[in-house]
Amino acid sequence: MFYREAGQFKTTYLADSAIFPIRQDRIGMAVILAIAFVVVPFTASPYIFSAILIPFLILSLAAIGLNILTGYAGQLSLGSAAFMAVGAFMSYNIVLRVPGIPMLVAFAGGGLCAAAIGIVFGLPSLRIRGFYLAVATLAAQFFIIWCLTKVGWFTNYNPSGVITAQALEILGYRFEAPAAKYLLVLCIVALMALAAKNMARGNIGRKWMAVRDMDVAAEVIGIPQMRTKLLAFAVSSFYCGVSGALFAFAYLGTVEPEAYNLDLSFRILFMVIIGGAGTVLGSFLGSAFIVLTPIALNIFVHFLDNSVGLHVPASAASNLEVMVFGALIIFFLIVEPNGLARMWSTGKEKLRLWPFPH
Amino acid sequence: MQFFFEVLIGGLLSGVMYSLVALGFVLIYKASGVFNFAQGTMVFFAALTFVGLQEQGLSFWMAIPATLLVMVLLGLVIERGVLRPLVNQPQISLFMATIGLSFLLEGIAQIVWGSSARGLDIGIQDEPIQWISDRLGLNVSKFDLSAAAIAAILVAVLAQFFSRTRIGRALRAVADDHQAALAVGIPLKQIWAIVWAVAGAVALVAGLLWGARNGVQFALTFVALKALPVLMLGGLESVPGAIVGGLVIGASEKLAEVYLGPFVGGGIEGWFPYVLALVVLLFRPEGLFGEKIIRRV
């Protein structure tokens, strides 16, 4: 009823292979983009920008990166935070050491460095599979963070091992206000998400999925395994790298290598799994879930404290948050193992049929 | 040379401690194909419960069976509440569920018993054995040696359990092929419940030893990260692999820290085991003793 494509005829191949072939999707997407680009910047408070929207977008980008690797190409990785760190620290160094380089070029440079490192740590994937590979990517996680901590060059020989990201300045405009930073991040994320979507539904994406479903069979039908897997590692690390650079420049400002620890890697993996592996939409849904849940729990505990008068000690409150977070993850995995994106597509199916049962 | 042997022996003995944690992983992976990331938290949970019960006035010998009971119950509840609803899901979903589980257990343990760090005394001192230092001039910790002995006993018991008892044979059958095991009448659910209970018991032993060594504190959950390279090196489904892997990782990690560490700024214990395991995996993709994965199209 609400979501029916009856009567929408496609008369050209171009229309048939469009990214949103159904009119309702196009309208929905336009509305979402309009809200994100026009309505939100004028209405949201600085707190919402800097505590919710900016981290949500940045982590979505990282989740898209990991989703390319894990969801599309089927290579489980636990080291995505390390690639974010590479992106952040290399962007910092590029801006620092190359005078007058445009900020966006520096971000791309950071991303490319992450991609190069990603290829190196992707090499074992040609021989190692499954959980062995997952644990092998932990080597990347621990080694890279150790390297960034120990080698002074990366932090410009700062004795405390912390970098302070340079001011965000593009074409002479300084992005200082939270709303401005938000718009910048939104532009980058939207463009890269579009690119990811197009890669995933094109030639490369199909190769990735073939390798994911069965790599030996893929090789037999002529998909070069090495190139495909390494490309997945490179693209994924590039996305993570850019996201890590944004994390440092637009969100935290001052970062140490430990900010990109194993915990962050796990959180990004949660986003992919809870959002839905192998979907770009899922990366956003998962990121929203992981970013919003702790904040919502925190507000809930404060609400208990202030309104109901039920006092929860600070230590118990943080433990309670961890507990509920863990329980929610288990709950979602049991209810919908294919992620929130699958929920959305079942919802669409229901909307198409409503009010008829079949 | 003497210093070298001292480091080597210290490393080997601490490697045995890693094996203890890795053993819990192997048990569950072998029988149900679940990579149980929560094993480290279960170790922490067991140690904290034990200390908590002692603080409630239970004596040492009373607290052990009580904690064992708690751990077995915990294993059963996990199997029933988390694993069974997720049967037939992709392995990665199960893995993520166990990460969620580790958050949940962390929270529960600390809410029930408080989050302050505590000591745990199991009556074995961490001091060099006089007899050996007199004869050979080597300092070998009494505690480490006892821990190694306990681990050896545990492995021997588990090996007997796997090869001699009815349940053990059923476990191996399940590990080989779920469906074939079901077809010959092995109760799969019961077997999984038993495995989780045994994993809980192994976590208790590991928790007691680790807790006695490093104190019972939140950092105890990170022993899982020490056990992962051990698992990879030894092979995910091999009990002897966990032991050999633990010895290799423990010894090489300590030797690398002492002889290689000063040249690169130290602190390499965190990643060296992983890189070592990675290098081994490049030559043997299923670890030293893991089952060969045969891929057919």
HADDOCK unambig.tbl for C-alpha pairs under 7 A between the chains (distance, minus, plus):
assign (segid A and resid 124 and name CA) (segid B and resid 282 and name CA) 6.54 0.50 0.50
assign (segid A and resid 127 and name CA) (segid B and resid 282 and name CA) 6.52 0.50 0.50
assign (segid A and resid 127 and name CA) (segid B and resid 285 and name CA) 6.24 0.50 0.50
assign (segid A and resid 128 and name CA) (segid B and resid 281 and name CA) 6.94 0.50 0.50
assign (segid A and resid 128 and name CA) (segid B and resid 285 and name CA) 5.17 0.50 0.50
assign (segid A and resid 132 and name CA) (segid B and resid 232 and name CA) 6.10 0.50 0.50
assign (segid A and resid 135 and name CA) (segid B and resid 228 and name CA) 6.84 0.50 0.50
assign (segid A and resid 136 and name CA) (segid B and resid 274 and name CA) 6.69 0.50 0.50
assign (segid A and resid 136 and name CA) (segid B and resid 278 and name CA) 5.68 0.50 0.50
assign (segid A and resid 139 and name CA) (segid B and resid 271 and name CA) 6.03 0.50 0.50
assign (segid A and resid 139 and name CA) (segid B and resid 274 and name CA) 4.92 0.50 0.50
assign (segid A and resid 139 and name CA) (segid B and resid 275 and name CA) 5.66 0.50 0.50
assign (segid A and resid 142 and name CA) (segid B and resid 270 and name CA) 6.54 0.50 0.50
assign (segid A and resid 142 and name CA) (segid B and resid 271 and name CA) 5.22 0.50 0.50
assign (segid A and resid 143 and name CA) (segid B and resid 271 and name CA) 5.42 0.50 0.50
assign (segid A and resid 150 and name CA) (segid B and resid 265 and name CA) 6.72 0.50 0.50
assign (segid A and resid 216 and name CA) (segid B and resid 297 and name CA) 6.57 0.50 0.50
assign (segid A and resid 217 and name CA) (segid B and resid 297 and name CA) 5.64 0.50 0.50
assign (segid A and resid 316 and name CA) (segid B and resid 111 and name CA) 5.93 0.50 0.50
assign (segid A and resid 319 and name CA) (segid B and resid 107 and name CA) 4.59 0.50 0.50
assign (segid A and resid 319 and name CA) (segid B and resid 110 and name CA) 6.86 0.50 0.50
assign (segid A and resid 319 and name CA) (segid B and resid 111 and name CA) 6.51 0.50 0.50
assign (segid A and resid 320 and name CA) (segid B and resid 107 and name CA) 6.11 0.50 0.50
assign (segid A and resid 322 and name CA) (segid B and resid 103 and name CA) 5.79 0.50 0.50
assign (segid A and resid 322 and name CA) (segid B and resid 104 and name CA) 6.55 0.50 0.50
assign (segid A and resid 322 and name CA) (segid B and resid 107 and name CA) 5.79 0.50 0.50
assign (segid A and resid 323 and name CA) (segid B and resid 103 and name CA) 5.84 0.50 0.50
assign (segid A and resid 323 and name CA) (segid B and resid 104 and name CA) 4.19 0.50 0.50
assign (segid A and resid 323 and name CA) (segid B and resid 107 and name CA) 4.79 0.50 0.50
assign (segid A and resid 323 and name CA) (segid B and resid 108 and name CA) 6.75 0.50 0.50
assign (segid A and resid 326 and name CA) (segid B and resid 100 and name CA) 4.11 0.50 0.50
assign (segid A and resid 326 and name CA) (segid B and resid 101 and name CA) 5.85 0.50 0.50
assign (segid A and resid 326 and name CA) (segid B and resid 103 and name CA) 4.91 0.50 0.50
assign (segid A and resid 326 and name CA) (segid B and resid 104 and name CA) 4.83 0.50 0.50
assign (segid A and resid 327 and name CA) (segid B and resid 100 and name CA) 6.51 0.50 0.50
assign (segid A and resid 327 and name CA) (segid B and resid 104 and name CA) 6.04 0.50 0.50
assign (segid A and resid 329 and name CA) (segid B and resid 97 and name CA) 6.80 0.50 0.50
assign (segid A and resid 329 and name CA) (segid B and resid 100 and name CA) 5.62 0.50 0.50
assign (segid A and resid 330 and name CA) (segid B and resid 97 and name CA) 5.15 0.50 0.50
assign (segid A and resid 330 and name CA) (segid B and resid 100 and name CA) 5.83 0.50 0.50
assign (segid A and resid 333 and name CA) (segid B and resid 93 and name CA) 6.70 0.50 0.50
assign (segid A and resid 333 and name CA) (segid B and resid 97 and name CA) 6.71 0.50 0.50
assign (segid A and resid 334 and name CA) (segid B and resid 85 and name CA) 6.20 0.50 0.50
assign (segid A and resid 334 and name CA) (segid B and resid 86 and name CA) 5.94 0.50 0.50
assign (segid A and resid 337 and name CA) (segid B and resid 93 and name CA) 6.59 0.50 0.50
